[in-house]
Amino acid sequence: MVKKYVLVSGGVISGIGKGIIASSTGLLLKTMGLKVTSIKIDPYLNIDAGTLSPLDHGEVFVLNDGGEVDLDLGNYERYLDVTLTRSNNITTGKIYRDVIERERKGDYLGKTVQVVPHITDAIQDWVERVATIPVDDSGEEPDVCIIELGGTVGDIESAPFVEAMRQFQFRVGHENFALIHVSLVPTIGSVGEQKTKPTQASIRDLRGLGLTPDLIACRCEKTGLDEGIQAKISMFCHVQPNQVLAVRDCNSVYHVPELLKDQGMVDYLWKRLNIENTINISAPLKQKGIDMWKKWNQLTSSQERLHDTVTIVLVGKYTNLQDSYASVVKALEHASLNCRKKLVMKWVEASDLEPEARSANPVKYHEAWQDLCSAQGILVPGGFGNRGVEGKIAAAKWAREQKVPYLGICLGLQIAVIEFARNVCGMPEAHSIELDENTSTPDGTENSRLRKLYGGGSSVLERHRHRYEINPEMISKFEAKGLQFVGKDETGERMEIVEMADHPYFVGVQYHPEYLTRPLKPSAPFMGLILAATGDLESHLASL
C-alpha cells in the first residue's frame, strides 16, 4: 500500500505553532477523503511525558491505551477525530532504550552500535510501523502520516531525528514525502517592518542538514505578510511564491485550516504527493470528508457571530502556564461553541484564595475572590501535591453554598467530597491521604443529570489519570446528606461520578473527560457546566 508522509519542522523559536499546523494539515487532507494518522517526535530523553511538570512542558495528555504523552497528540485527536496509541509519540528515550535492549540481546551481531545507522534506522522503522496502525472507525491503514518534529532545527537533541528524516525521504521516495517548515517572520521597530532574515537562516540550516522544504509556513502577526515579503522569502529560500504561506495570528486556532486551504495548501500537496494517481479514495470517504469540512466551516463561522458570553473560572495551581490545562480549555471551548456562547475564561491561582494570601498578598487575594464571585461556573481541574488545596476547597464551598455550577475533575472530585465532609457531614479534619497521610477521616440513577447528558446509557468509557479514590466506608454518610455517587467502576467499589441533586449543577468526575472532547462532539460534563452556567441545562435535558 502506498503511504504518504508529511513532515512538519520548526525554526527560529520553539512554541511557534507546529502542532496546530500539523493538525490543520491532517484535517485538510482528511476532508479530501484520506485516512490520516499523526506522529509526534519529542527529542527529550524522558521515555514519556508522565513525569514532566505541567509548568515545564504543559499538560500531560492521556491516550486510550494509558500512554502519557505530549499535549500535541491531544490536538491531533481533536482535529482528526482519531484514537492514537502511545507509539504515536516518539522520544529520544524510547528510541535509545529499544536500541540498547536489542544490543544487549545480541541483535547487532557484534557490530559497533552507533547513532548512524542504528539510531536513525530505529527511528525510520518506528515511523513506518506506527504509520500502518488504524486510528479511526474504518479499521483500515491510514493513507497519510503527519510527522511533527519537536524542538527547533539545529538543536543538538533533534540532530538524530533530522538525519533520520533526511534518510527517510529516500527510503520512501520523493513523491511520498513532503516537508512543511514553520518559521517566524517577526515585526521589528516602530515602523513595523517585517524581517525575513530569521527565516532565511532557518531554511539555510535545514538545507545544510539535507532537507528541502516544500512549503514554508511563515508565522506572523495579524496583518499577514507585507507586500514583497512573500517574493523575498521565495527568492532567498529557493521556493516558488505559492510555496510560501502566511500563517497570521487568528482569533481562534480553528480558523487555521481555512487559512491554509485558502492559500492552496491542499492543491499543492495533492500534486506534490501525486495523490490522485496513487491512492484510491472511496466515494463514502469522499462524502464523509465533505461533510466534515462543512461542519468545520459552520463551527468557525458561527464562532465569529457569537455575542452572548459565559464566564467560567478555572481554579488551578499551574495557572502561570495555561498550556498546563490545554485540554480542559479546549473542552470548555467546544462546549461553549455548541451552546452558541462566547467563552470568557478567568484564571485563579488556588493558593490566592487561601487565608494566608490575605496578609501575604492582599491585592491578589481580593482579586482572586472577586473573580470567583463573578463566575457563572467554576471548574477545579486535576493536580498533584498540597499547594493550593485549601484554596480549591474554598472554591468548592463557595460553589456549593451559592449554588454556582461546579465541575471537579480528578482532584476536583476529591476536593468536592472533602469540602462536603468537612462542612456538611461534621468532619472538620476530613482530608485525602494523598495530601495528608495522617488524616483521621480519609475520604474515600436514573435521575442523574450527567447520565442524561451522556445519552442515558448505563455505562460510558473515559480516560483516567489518578492515584487515590473515595473511601467506600464513607459513602453512606455522604449520600445520607445529599451527595450522590451516581457513577462507579465495573466492580462497584470505585466512585467515578458524584452529583448533588438540590444544586443547579454540582458534579465531580474521577476520570478526565477533557481527553475525549472534539470540536464537533463536545464532552458531556463540560456541556453540563456551560448549560448550567447559562441557565439552559434543565430545558436542554427536557428536550433529550
N, C-alpha and C positions, 0 to 999 in steps of 0.2 A: 504493500500500500504506500502511495506517495504521501510524504509528510512534509509540511511546510513549517519553517521556523522563522520567527521574528524576534530578533534580539533588541532589547532596549537598554542602552547605556547612558551614562550621565557624565557631564564635565563641569568644570569651574568650581561648583559648590555641591555639597550634599543637600538632601532635602529639597531638591529642585522640582519634584513632581513626577519622577519616573513612574511611580506606582499608578498614578491616575492616568498617565498617558498610555502605559501598558494595558491597564484595564479598559480604557476607552478604545484602544486599537482592537483588543479582543472582542469587545461589544460590537464594534462596527463590522468586523468580519463575521460575527455570529448572526447579525441581522441580514447578511447576504446568504444565509443558509448553511454556513460552515459549522462544523463541530470544533469547539475551541477549548484548549486547556492552557494552564499557565504554570510557570516555574519561577520561584524567586531564589536568587543566589545571594546569600549573605556571607561576606568574606571574613566574618569573625570566627574565632577558634571555638566558641561555645558549640556544643552538639546541637542545642536548640535554644529557643528564647525563654524557656521555662524559668530560669533563674535570674533573668535580667530585670533590673529595676525599671518600673514604668517611667521614672523620672530620667532614666538614662537612654532608654530606647523606645519609649512609647508603650502602648498596650501589648500584652501577650494575647494573641488570637488562638482560640482552641478549635481544632477541627473535629470532624465526626469520629475519627479513629483515636482521638485523645491527644493528637500531636499538638504541642505548644510551639507556635510559630510566629513569624514576623507579621505585623499588622497589615502589610500589603496583601497577604493572602486573603484577608477579610475583604479588601477591595475587589480582588478577583472574584471571589464567591458572590459578592453582592451584584457586581456589574454583569457577570456572565451567567448567574443563577446556576452554578455548578457546585459539586461537592468534591473538594480536593482531599489529598492524603498528606501525611507528614513527609512523604517522599517528594512532594512538590516544593519543599523548602530545602535547598542545598546549603550547607555551611562548610567552611573550611574544616571544622572539627569532624563532621560526618565523613568527608572525603578522606582525610588523613587517618581516621580510625579504621575505615574499611581497607585502605591500602596496607596499613600496618598489620591488621589482622590477617590479611592474605599473605603478607611476607612471613609472618610467624608460622603459618600453615605450610609454607614452602611453595606457594603458588608461582613464585617468580623464578624457580629453578636455579637458585644460587646467584642470580644477577644482582648487580648493584641497583638498589631501588632509588630512583631519582624523581625530581619534580617533573622533568621531561624525560621519558614519555609516561611514566607510571601514574603520576597525579593527574596530568592532563588527559590521559586516556580514561582514567576513572571518572573524571568529570563528564567527558563526552558519552561514555557508556551509561552513566546515570541519567543524563538528559534524554538519550534515545529510549531508555527503558521506561522512564516515567511518562514520556510523551505518548505512549501507547495505552496508558491506563484510562478506561472510560470514566468520565466525570459527570455525565448528565443522564437523564432518564432514557435516552436512546439505547444505552448499554453498549454503544459502538466506540471504536477507537476514534480519537479526535483527528481532524484534518490538519489543524494548525496548532502549534505550541508557541505561546508568547513567553519569552525568557527575559526576566528583568535582572540585570547585573547590578547588585547593590554597590554602594560606595561611589567613588569618582575615578574615572580613568586616570591612571598614573599613580594611584595608591599602591604601596608595597603589597598590601593584603590582597588586592584584586589581581595582581600580576598573573598568577597561575590560571585564573579563570579567563582572563583576556587571551592568554596564549592558547588555552583550550578552545575558545571560540574561534580564534584565528585558524586553528587546525580543522575545527568542526565545519567551517564553511566549505572546505574542500572535501570533507568526508561525505556530506550530504548533497553537494553540488550547488552551483551558482543560482539556479532558478528555484532552489528550495530553501534559500537562506537570504533574509533581508535584515538590515540594521538601521534602527532609528536611534539617533544620538540626540539627547536632550541637553541643551546648553543655555547659558544665561546671556541675555543682551541687556546690560544694566543701563539705566539713565543717570547720567552724571552731570553735576553742576547746575547752576541757577537757570541756565538756558534749556535744560532738559535734553541734552544731546545723548543719543543712544550710541553705545560703544560696541564695536564688533570684535575688538582685539581678543577679549577672553574666549570667544567662540572660535576665532581663528587658531589660537594657541591650543585649545582643547582638541580641535579636529587634527591639527598637526601632530599632537601626541598620539591620537588614536591611529592615524595613518602610519606613524612610526612604529606602532606595535602590530601592524599588519592587518588592520581592519579599516574598511572604507564605508562611510555612511551612505545609505540610500536616501534617507530623509533626515533633515536637521530640524528638530523641533526647538524653536527659539522662545524661551520663556521671557516675557517682557511685561511691562506694566499695561494698564488698561487701554492705552492708546494703540496697542499693537506695534507693528514695525513701521518706523517712519519711512517716507519716500526715499528710495535709493538704498536703504539698508539691506533689503532682500537681495538686490542685484549685487551689492558689495560682498555679502556673505557667499553668494553663488560664485562670484569670480574668484575669491581668495580661498574658498574651500572646495573648489573643483566639482561643483554640482550644478544642475540646471536650476533656474529660478523656481520652477514648480516643485522642486525638492526641498525648498526652504519654507517651513511652516511657522506662522506666528501663533504662539500659544499665549495669548494675553491673559491677565487676571480676569476671572469671571465672577459674577455674583454667586455662582454655585458651581461646584465641580461637575454637576450633572449636565452642564452645558458644554463641557469639553468634547464629548463625542461629536456633537453638532458642529463645533468649531473646526474640528479636524476633517470632518466629512465635507464641509463647505469648501475647504481648501484642496480637495481632491485626493486625500489620503487613500481612500478605498480604491479609487480608479488606478492610482499609481501602483499600489500593492497587487492589485488584480493582474495588471500587466507584468509587473516585475517578477512575480512568482508564477506567472503562466497558469493561473488557477483554472481558467476556463477550459484549457486543453488537458489538464492533468487530474482534476478532481471532479467526480460525478456527483452533483448535488441533487438530491431527490426533490420532487415537487412539494411534498409535505414540509420538508425542512425549509425550502424557499418561502413558503407561505408563513411558516412559523416565524421566520426571520422578519418578514414584512410586518406581521402583527406585533412583534416585539418592538420594532422601530417606531411603529405608530403609537404604541402605548408610551414609549420613552419620550416621544415628542409631546404627547399630551401632558405628561408629567412635568416636563421642563417649561412648557408654555403656560400651564396653569400656575406654576410657581411664581412667575413674573406678575400675575394678576392678583395675588393674594394681598388682602388688606387687613383682615381680622387677625389679630395676634393671639398667641397663647404663651404665657410666661412660665417656664419651668426652671426651678432652682436645683442645681446639682450640688449636693453636699459631699465633698470628697476630701482626700488627703494628698492627692497628686495634682491639684488644680494648676500648679505652676507650669505644667506641661500638658496641654489639653489633649495631645495625642495619646495620653495615658487612658483616655476614655473614648477613643475613636469610634468603636462600635456602638457604644451607648449613645453618642451624639448622632450617629447615622440612624440608629433605631428611632430616636426621637424625631429626626427629620423625616423619615419615611412615614411615620405615623401622622405627623402634623400635615404633610402633603396630602395624605389620604383623607384627612379630615378637613382639607382645604383651609388650613390655618397657617399663618406665618410664625415660625418658631422664634421665640426670644429666649435665649439661654442666659442665666446668671450663674456664675461660678462662686461658690462659697467654700473657703478652706475650713474644714470641720473644726480645727483647733481654735479658729477665731470666734466660735460660738461658746467656748468654754469660759467659766467664771474667771479663770486665771488671766484670760486675754483682756478682761475689763481693765485691770491695773497695768498689765504689761504693754498693751497697745490699745487704748480705749477707742481710737478712731476706727481701727479695723474691726473691733468688737461691735461697735454700733452700726457700722456699715454692713457687716455680715448679718446682724439681726434685722436690719432694715430690709435687706434683700430677701431674707427668709420670710418675713412678714408680708412681703408684697407678692409672694409666689401664688400662682394659680395651681401649681402642682409641685411636689417635692420628690426628688429621686436621690436615694442613697445607694451608690454602686458598691461593688466588691472592693476589697482591700486587705492588707495584712498588717499586723502589728498594733501596738497600743495607741500610737499617736492619733489624736483626733476622735477617738472612740466616744468619749463623753460628749463631744460636740454633735456627733451623729445621733446619739441617744436623745440629746436635747431637741434636735430637729424632728425626730420621730415623735417625741412627746407633743411638740407643737402641732404637728400634722394630725395626730390622733385627737387632741383636745379641741382644736379649732376646726375640725372637720375638713382639713385641706387634703385633697387627693395625694396619696403617698404610694410610691413603688420602691421596695427594697430588693436589691439583688445580691444574692450570696451573703456577704457580711451584712448587707442591708436588711435581710430577713432576720438574721440573728439579733441585730440592733433593735428591730421592732419587737421581738419577743422579750429581750432583756428589759426594754423600757416598760412593756406591759407587765412583766413580772414585778418590777420594782414599784410601779405607781398605781397598778390596779389590783394586783394579787397580794400586796403587802409583803413583798420580799425585797427589802431595801438593799440587801447585799448581792442580789442576783447579778450574775455575770457569766461570761463564757470562759471555760478552762483555757481556751486558746489565748485569751487576753489576761486572765488571772487564774493561774493554775491552783491557787489556794482558796478559790471562792467556795463559800459554804453552800450555796444554792446554784449549782450549774444548770443552765437551760438545755436544755436538750435541742349527696352533693348535687346534689341536683340543682340547688338554687344558687350555686356559685356563679358569680359574675364572670370570673375568668374561664370557667368551663364553657359558658355560653360564647365568650369571645373566641375560644378555640374551636368553636363549631359544634359543641355539645357532645363530643365523643367521650368515651370512658378513659382514654389514655392519650398521651402525647409524648413525642420523643424530643428531648432537648439536650444541650451540652452542658457539662459540669466542669468546674474548676474549684473545688472546695476541699477543706480538710476536716471541718468539725460539723456536728449535727445536733439537732434539738434532742435533749434528754427525754426519752419516751416516758419516763416516770412522772414527768411534769405535765404531760399533755392534758390529762383530765382536769387538772386545776386550771389550766389556761382556758380550755373550752367551756368550763363552767362559768367563767367570767366573760365569755363572748368572743374569744379569739379562736377561730375555727381553722383546723388544719384540713383543708379540703383536698389536698393532693399529697399522695405518698408514693414511694417507690413500689416495685412489684412485690416486695416482701411485706409491705405494710408497716415497716419499722422506722423508715427514714422519712421525716417530714419534708415535703418538697414545696408545698404552696400553703400559705396562711392568708386568711381573709378575715375582715371584721364586718359583720352583717349590718350593724347600725352605723355605717360610715359611708359617705359617698363613694370612696374607693381607697381602701387601706389594704394593700396587697404586698406580700413578701414572697419571693421565689428563691429556692436554694440553687437553682441552675442559672445559666446565663442566657436569657432569651435573645440578647443582642447579637449573638453569634449567628443566628439564623434569619435575621432581618434581611429583606430585599426591598429595593425601591418600589417595585410593583407588588410586593407581598409583605407588608409590614408585620412586625411581631405583635402578637395578641396582648401581652401585658402592657406594652408601650401604647398600643391603641387604646386600651382601657384607661391609662393615665391621661392621655390627651383628651379623650372624650369626656372623662370626668372633670378635667380641668376647665373645659369649655361648657360644662353643663349639659352635654349631649349624650351621656352614657345610657341613661335609662331609656330614652327614646330609641337609641340605636339597638339596645338589647331587645326592646319590644318588637323591633322590625325584623329580627332574625327569625 
